[in-house]
Structure formats: C-alpha cells, structure tokens
C-alpha cells in the first residue's frame, strides 16, 4: 500500500517529446514506472525512442491505453490548458511538474478540474514516488527506499536531502509527495496528511514546509486528530519579509507566512519541528519507537 | 515584477482609474523644473522606490515653484532613503512629479490572490492611508472582504456591498464601487498578483483620486504582456538583481556577507538558515537550478561575487540524477582561470558524494560533509 500511485498506475506523459519530458520518461521507465502513452499535439501516431506511443489528444491516449494518471511537462504558458485536457478526459491524477504557470490560470482552472474528480499535484513540484513500484516525477529514484514513512513537501532538492538521510538511517518511505512551491496548488498539506492517515502502510509522516501562505498552519489543526506522528521541518527561518525566495509561493507578506508562525502552530499541534535537516531522521526514529514502545 | 508608482498610475489611468494630474517621472533636476512648470508651479515630488513609509523618511516633498522643484529634486535624487521597511536604504533614481491634492478622507482598495481560498479577493476599507493589517486588527468593522468567483469575476453588487459593509458614506459609495470595478479590470487584464490603491483620496468637493498605487505583475504571465517589457528595466531596483534577471538566474540580494548558492529553492533557503544559525548573514539567495552544470555554476559564482560585500561563498549541492562527481568537475571547471577573491566552501551530498569530495581535495576549495559544517566553516573563514 501507498498513496496516490502504485504498481497499477498507468502513466501518460503530456509533453513527452520536449527536453525534460523525454529525459524523465526514460528515467521513469528505468525505475519501473508503467509509462503507457505520451501526448503531443501534432505528433500523434509516432513512437518515442523509448517505445512509448504518442497521441494528439489526451482523450485518444486514454481510449487506446487505459492510462489513469498523467504527468505534465508542458511549458508554463500552455500548462493550465494541458491540466484541463487531462481532467476533461477523466484522468484521476495529474502531476504538474511545470514551473511558471500564471497564478490567474491556476485560479481559473482548479474549480473545474476538481469538479471532474481529478486530483492535481503541483504545479512546480518534483512529483510523487511510491518506492519501489512507481515514480511519477523527476526525483532521483536511487535516494528512495520502501518503508513506513510518508513524506510531503513543498520543495524538491530539500526533500531529496532529507529522504537521503532517512534512507541512510534505515527509515524507508511509503510515498513521497512534492505538493509544489507555487502559491496556488492542487493538493494541500492537509489533504496529503489525510491520505497518509488512511494508508495502513504509513506509520509516520514527515512534513517539509517553508515560508509563505498558511498551508502548514491549516495542516497543523488536523495533526492532533491523527493516529500517526508527524515530524516537521520549516525552511526560510532567516528569510526577510517581502522577498520571494526562489519558489513563487515562498514569500512572507506582512505578518502572513512567517517561519516562526508555522513552527509555533506545528509545535502546539504536537509535531516535533526539526531545527536542521539533519535532525529529521532521528526525530522520526524516536517518534516511531515512541509509538510502538 | 513590482512596478513603480508612476508606472502603476500610468497603467491604471488607461483603465479609467482617476489619478492625480502628473508630469511623469524625472531622473534629473532640470526635468523636475519643467515638470513643476507644466503643473503650474506647485507640485509634489515623490521618490520612486519599492518601500512603504516614504513620507516619514523624507521621500515625499511639496514644492511651490519650479525653482524650488529643481533644488528639492537635486537634493532628493541620489539620496539613500531609509525606511522601517528598508532599513539598509534604497537609492532614489526617479521622482514622480504630480499636482498636490487636498485630501478629506482616505479609502483603501486592494485585490490579491488568496492562497487559502484559491480565489482572488477584494479588500476595501473606509480607513485608508494606513497599513491594512493594522486597520484589520484595531478596526475590523472598517474592513470588508469579497471573494471573487474564478469564472464570473468581481460583480458590481459585491463592490457595492464591500463599500457599505466597511462604512463608506452613501454619498460616495457608488463612485467608489465604480473605481473598484475599474481596478478589478486592470488587475485581471494585467495578470496582477497585487494591486493596491492606498489611499484612494476623497478630495474636497467629493471627487476621488488614487493618491498612491502599488502594482505587481505575475512574472510567470509576462509572456502575454509584451507591452510591459519597457517597464521592466526601470522596475528593477538592484543592479545585481537586474543582471541576474537578464541571465535567467534566481537571485535575491540580501544584506549579509556570505554568498550562498545551491540547487533548488528549498535547499538554498535551508542553507541560508544554517548560515544564520552559524552566526553569519547571507549576502544573497541563489538557485543554480537543476543539473548544476559547469556553465551554470560558473555563471552563478560570477553573480554571487558581483556583490562587493561578499567575504565568503558557500556552495551547497545535492546530487540526484546529476551525480556529485559530475558536479565537482563542474565546480572545478568553473573556477579554472578564476582568481578566487574569497574563500569558497563546497558541500556535496547525495549520489556519489564521496567521489565528488575526492575530486575537490587538491583544489583551493574547502570541502565540508554536512550543511551545518559547511555553514560554520564559511562563517569562520569570512571572519
């Protein structure tokens, strides 16, 4: 068991012939992900170097291959349209890797996408991985290993850094979800925590947040109701107000989105908050030992 | 992209938002003379800097004659304006010259994307001219909010309802609602991620005018606004940030002495925190991006070293799909032929980190195994 993706996930790649799309399709296939189709308007009928059939539309690809999840590499100006197309074709899960989608585009499509029953992860995210079965993303697969820890994060490399330490400490992962660094995203920390709570294989969760917005604070309200321990880390403690730190969503606006506010909310919710990335693995080990002992 | 007040007002005027009669922005004192002359002599000179609290810091001055405008402009241009929001100070490059207005009361209008509800949100207050967060704390009854439907947009009844709810008098509520609708049109069509009129001044006689405006356009949407390209170079405030923008590098200037670069925004943020924990202060945020190839590492290192305050550099890379030995070769390539003016500490982790560290062993670079160690070493070396 895991959340969102597993050995049964049949993947469709939107933007499969682009530089990122083609490279990561190869990486996903090498990991063992079942990539069954690609979509590039105007390239329908061709087959990629990796042997994946390409279709002009998502609907045609789904009809032919029974794909049930999509990963979007389409460039920012066209990505919102690509996500809508996937939702319109009835896909249950869309992972949007694309960085640089206009905020106005995301705000206008998300309600429609939700109405069609589609879950969006991202955008501006590394994707989802359930080791060792399915990697629907751009993360380095070798860092991850199967186990009882669920990971949910707004960032990419920082997650790999922490997961690498978890793996070295013998703490494998059920699923790792990168929810994305943009201000408007398809799936929140709270929704991901709820999925982990319902997953029998997950025994502890690591939440990696950062400055900006109040998604961590909202998630903190749910943590006391969970049966599983949640260990947290918040990036950007030293960041000044009003400066966007790389991620479009990582900005303290006035009094909203400070690291101090997030740390306080999580601590009050009973989640141990690591001071450094290095502390996360030992806090997880202690939390797991505490619950079983 | 944050626009300056004069740019925002120029754009808002096109959408029918009333702005004070002005003679545009000037960058030298003789133009200030002409501008004041065009306005009839009396004028307000406003420093065009991205910070609040300009007035208190001496960034807004009233003049009565063109001669006085010239003298005052000469003293304001080039000054370093220090405000509570920008304590390190910002150099004044341009002044907006506009007619003085006699204000009777002030109204606040703001539209922003609300992250929690994932909708654009209208905020209106009958107590303009102040920090809206402070008003919301002390006089919540004077602030009204309306959630904007993603497909329908802001409706007129919502604009009216917000005005009545926050106590704007009947005599002007209709006119304010109509300004709000124009502001919303501008917000939507310009792909803004912040549009604030603070204050919308009610002038003697009851007419309305946007005395100050703050506009930020979503960088990710600039591709569909070629008309804003001209504003871009003038909008940037820091020359190093402007250069980074030209090179397509994510760079944010900070006020410390430790240059920081790494791959991935989250990792770089965590690295800045480690530098702070080690007792140092970061000089910048820089995301090298995925891959961390020699060319992007060299490019990034050049950017970091452009800041004269930098006394040490910390490079923090997590090797994933790009292995650490490749990154190490990239870093070595990048510094070949470069005269290293400050100590550089490199920390590599992830795929083939040990091989990477071995490659760097004979170089002038200092290596560290963990982020914490790297941060304390660079802080110690920078002195």
Interface residues (C-beta under 8 A of the other chain):
Chain A: X27 X76 X77 X100 X101 X102 X103 X104 X105 X106 X107 X108 X110 X111 X138 X139 X140 X142 X143 X153 X154 X155 X156 X157 X158 X159 X160 X161 X164 X181 X183 X184 X208 X210 X211 X212 X213 X214 X215 X218 X233 X235 X236 X237 X238 X239 X240 X241 X242 X243 X244 X245 X246 X247 X248 X249 X250 X254 X255 X275 X276 X277 X278
Chain B: X85 X113 X115 X116 X118 X119 X120 X131 X133 X150 X151 X188 X191 X193 X218 X219 X220 X221 X223 X224 X250 X252 X254 X262 X263 X264 X265 X266 X267 X268 X269 X270 X272 X273 X274 X275 X276 X277 X282 X285 X287 X290 X318 X319 X320 X321 X349 X350 X351 X370 X371 X372
